[in-house]
């Protein structure tokens, strides 16, 4: 694990140079500065820069990969490319990361090693693909694949957000309206209903009872859900078994689209890793960590174990019961022909198409369902209030 140092050094022309550099220890710092043509004068340990903990958006990574792929394809050396990219980048956390990458590489670190120092920005799959590209001399090709993959992730996230935004807004509206009705409107109407001395129907008595609960315990109605959410997150963080049960429940409730998204992501990354020359078992280990679901992660671990014990790929995936027969047929053909990466890309395409169709269908269903819920809530309140009034008017008219 690197330490961070603030240093003062002298260049070959006798000029004083100041900067920051990561190194394993002071001896490593001296070697790195020597490779940069600098003689160390003084140094002091430094806390990791705050920008390490700032959020780096996916668009920053896409732009980084696009510009690096363009520069490397044009034949510009890696260090020069990073320097040009840093100089053209506006002041931000990502620019500071680029500066540190340049200093580390100038000091003798390899590109993928420097990236690995920022796990919150460059995940293990990103770093391993860069490692393979660096070793094979095909960094521009790797960056091109990364661009396509990051764009795919961005598109899926955008579609998911689009799916959730409308229901979230409508749900907040319903909750706000419910509080307004139960705390303000219903009590005023109840006073009027009591004055007519009519016999109240069941739905009206139920409405009044719920309104009284809201008036007396409104703070608990607001606080308890928040406490439940906090407790839920704490339990998930410290209990693997509970987390496993929740992930299992997610697959049962949202199994169709959620499983497709996870498996599409797995298939895409696996194809990318395998086609880059990373062995099957190592590719499975890396992909297992990005599933985001313990049930599927355990299933992929079983696949890895079965393959390591000699079972073929098709039978290993079939035993998990995660993939439908059509997908398994693609894998079987890919294994037979030796084009497993192509087979997984076909799997990814198949799931991506299904995900798009599923999201569109859910989008068209959620809006009317939420509208109906809002309408039913208003209809219940109106009928509960106006029902007794109408009955009294009918009796008096007779």
N, C-alpha and C positions, 0 to 999 in steps of 0.2 A: 504494500500500500504506500503510495507516494506521500511524502511530506511536502509542504509548500514553504519556500524560502524567498525572502526578499534579499537581493544581493547587490553588491557594488563591485564592479570589475573594471579591468583596463584592457582596451583593444590594442592591436599591434601598433597603432599610430600614437599610443599614449593617451588616448581620450578615455575619460571616465564614462562607464556605461552602467546604468541602473535598471533593474528589472525584477521580475518574479519568475520562478521556475520550480517545477515539481521534480523531486528526486527521492531515491530510497533513503539516502543519508548524506552527510556532508561530503564523504569521499565520492559518492556518485554525483553530487552537485559539482564538485571540482572537475570530474571527468567530462561531464556534459558541457560545462563552460569552456573547457580546454578544446573540445571538438568544435565549439563555436568560435575558437580563436581568441578567447578571453581568459585573462588571469584574474582569479578571485582576489579581492582585497578584504572584503568583510561580508558577513551574512547574518541573518537572524531568522529564526523560524516564524512562520506566518500562518494564521488561520486560513482554512480553505475560503476562497472568495465567495461572497454572498450570492453571486450570480449562479453558483452551482445549484442553488435551491429555488431559483426562479423558474417559472414555467416556460418551457420552450415549445412553441406551437408546431404542429405537424407541418404547417405551411413553411416554416423556417427550414425544416429538414428537407422538404421537397425542393425548395429553392437551392439549398446547399448541394443536394445530390445532382440537380440539373446543371448547376454552374460547374461543379467538379467534373461531371461527365463531359461537358462541352470543352473545358480546358484540357483535360487529359486526352480526349480524342484529337484535339488540335496539336498534341505533342508537347504541351507545356509540362515541365517537371512538377511533381507533386508539391514540393515546398514552394515553388514559384506560384503555382496555382492557388495554394492556400493563402499566400501573402497577397496576391491580387484580390482574392475574394474578401479577405479581411479589410483591405484598404478601401474597397468599394462598398462595404457593408456599413449601414448606419450604426451609431453608437447604441449598443444593447448588450444583454447578457450573452447572446450568441457570438457577437464580435469578440467579447472577452474570451470565450471558449476557443475561438479561432486563434487568437493571440497565443494562448497557452499551448495549443496544439503545435503551432509553429515553433515555439521555444523548445518544447519537448522533443520534436523531431530534429531540430537543429542540434540539440544536445545528445542525439544518438538513439532516441527511442524510436520504435517502429510505429507506423501510422495506427495500426489496429490497437497497439498497446496504449497509445495516447487517447484513443477514443474510449477504451475500456475504463478510463479514469472518470468517465461521466455516465454511469449506468442509468441515471435518471433521464438522460437525453438519448444515448445510443444503447439500445437493448442488446442482449447477448447475440441474437440472430444478426443484427446489423454488424456488430463487431466481428463475428465469425465470417460473415460474407466478405467483409473488407480484408480480413486475414487471408482468405483464399484468393481474392483478387490480387492482393499484394504479392503473394507467393507465386502466383501464376503469371503475373505481369498483365492481367486483364482487369485492372481497376475500373476502366471506363465502362466495360461491359457490366460489371457488378453494379456500378452506379446507375446504369440504365435500367437494370432489373429492379433496383431499389426504388427508383422513381415510379415505375409502373405499380409496384406493390403499395407504396405510400399513397399514391393517388387512389388506388382501389380502397384502401382503408378509409381515406378521407370521404370518399363517396358513400360508403356504407354508413359511416357515422353521421353524415349529413342527412341521409334518408331516415335513419333511426330517430334523429332529433326532430325531423319534420313530422314523423309519425307520432311523437310524444308531445310536441308543443301544444297542439290544439286540445287534446284531452286534459293536459295539465292546466291550461288556462280555464277551460270549462269547469274542471273540478274545483279550482279555487273560487270561481264564480258561484258555483253551487253551495260551497261551504259558507262563503260570505253571505249569500242570500238566505241560507238556513239560519244563521245567527241573527240576521236582521228580522226575519219573520218571527223567530221564537222569542227573542228578547225584547223587541220593540212593537211589532205590529200585532201579534196574537194577543198579548196582554190587554191592549187597548180594545180589541174586538171582543174579548172575553167579558169585559165590563158591560158592554152593550148587550151581549147575549144573556148575561145573568139578569139584566133588568126586564127582559121579556118573560122571565119565569117559564121558559119552555123546557120540555124534557130533552136532554141532550143525547144524541145518538152516540154509538160506540166510537166512531172515528173522531168525533168532536172531543169526547172525553179523553181519548188517547192523545190528541193534539195538545189539549190543555195540560195534560200530565207531562208530556215531553217539554212543553214550553216552560213549565215550572222547574224542571230539572236544569234546563239551560240557564234560567235566571239565577238559580241558587248555586250551581256548580260550574258556571261558565269557565272559571279559571282552571278547574280540573280537566274539563273537556279540551282545553288548549294545551295544558302542561303534560298530561298523561301520555298522549301520543308522542310528544317530543322525548319524554323519558324512556318510552318503549323503544324508540328509534336508537337512542344513545346506548341503552342496554343491549339492544340487538347487535349494534356494531362492535361493542366491547366483547360480547360473547363470541362473535364470528372471529374476532382477532385472536382470542386466546383458546378457543375450542375447535380443534380440527374436526372432531366428530360432528359437532353442531353445524360447522361450515359445510361438511359433506352432505348432511341431511338437507340443508337449505339449497345446495346446488342440485341435489336430486329432485327436490320439490320444484325448482325452477324448470327443470327439464320436463317434468310432468305437466306443469301448467302452461309453460311457453315452449314446450318441446319442439314443435315443428320448426318455427322460425329461428329460435335460439340455437338449436342443435345445428341447423344449416349454416348459420353465421360462424359458429365455432369451427365446424368441419371445413367450411370454405376457406377460412383463415389458415387452418392447419394444412390443407392440401396445397394452398398457394405457397406457403413458406417452405413446406417439405420439397415441393418441386424446385423451388429456387435454390435451396441448400444442396439437394441431391445433384441437380444439373451443374452446380458449381464445383462438384468433386468431393463434397463432404460425405463420408460413409453413412450408410443407412442408420445404424444404431446411434451415431452422434447426431444425425439430423432429427431422429425421433426424440432424443433427449432434449434437444433445443426447442423443438416444436411443442413438446409436452408442456413446457413452462409457460407458453403463451395461450394455452386453451382457456384459462380463466374459469375453469370448472373442474372441481376435484373428481367428479364422476368420470368425465371424459379423460382427465389426466391419468386416473388409475387404469382406465381401459387402454390408453396408449402405452402405459408402463407394461401392461400385460402383453401387448403386441411386441414391444421391445424384448421382453423376456422370452416369448415364444420364438422370435426370430433368432435370438442369441443361442437358443437351445436346438436350432436346426429346422424349425418349422418354416415352410415357405411363406412369402409375404401375403399371398391371397388367403391362405388358411388362417394366418394370424389375425388379419383384419376381420375375417368372417366370424371368428370366435368371439369378437367383442359385441356383435349384433348392433353396431353403430351405423353401418352402411347398408343401404338397400341393395337388392340383387343387381340392379343395373350398374351401380357404382362398383360393386365387387367384380362384375364382368370386365369393366374397364381396367381394374387393377390386375386381373388375371392375364388379360391380353398384354398389358404393359410389362408385366413380369416375364411373360413368355418371349416377347420380342426384344427384351432388354431396353425398352423405352419407358421406364417407370416414371421419369419426370414428366413425359408427355401425358401419360395416363393420369397423373395427379393434376396436371393442368386442365385436362378434360373434366375431372371431378370438380375442380374449382369453378370452371365455366358452368357446369351443370347446376351447382349449388347457387352460384351468383345469379343465374337466371331465375331460379326458384325463389331466392330471397327477394329480388326485385318484384316479382309477381305477388309474393306473400305480403310484402309491405304495402303495395298498392291496394290489395284486397282489404287489409286491415284498416288502411286509411279511409277507404270508402265505407267500412262498417262502423268504425269507432264514432265518427261524427254524428250519424243519425241516432246511434244508441245513446250517446251522451245527451243529445238534444231531447230524446224521449224521456230520459231520466229526469232532466230539468222540468220538462212539461208535466210529468206525473207528480213531481213534488209540488209544483204550483197548483195543479188540479186538486190534489189532496187537501191542501190548505184552504183553497177557495170553497170546495164542497163542504169541508168540515165547518167552516164559518157561516157560509150562506145557507147550508141545509136547514139548521134550526130556524133561521129567519124566514125562509120560504115556508116551512111547515106552519109557523105561527101565523103568517099572513094568510095561508090557505084556510086555517081553522077559523080565523076571525071573519073572513069573507063569507063563510057559510052561516 
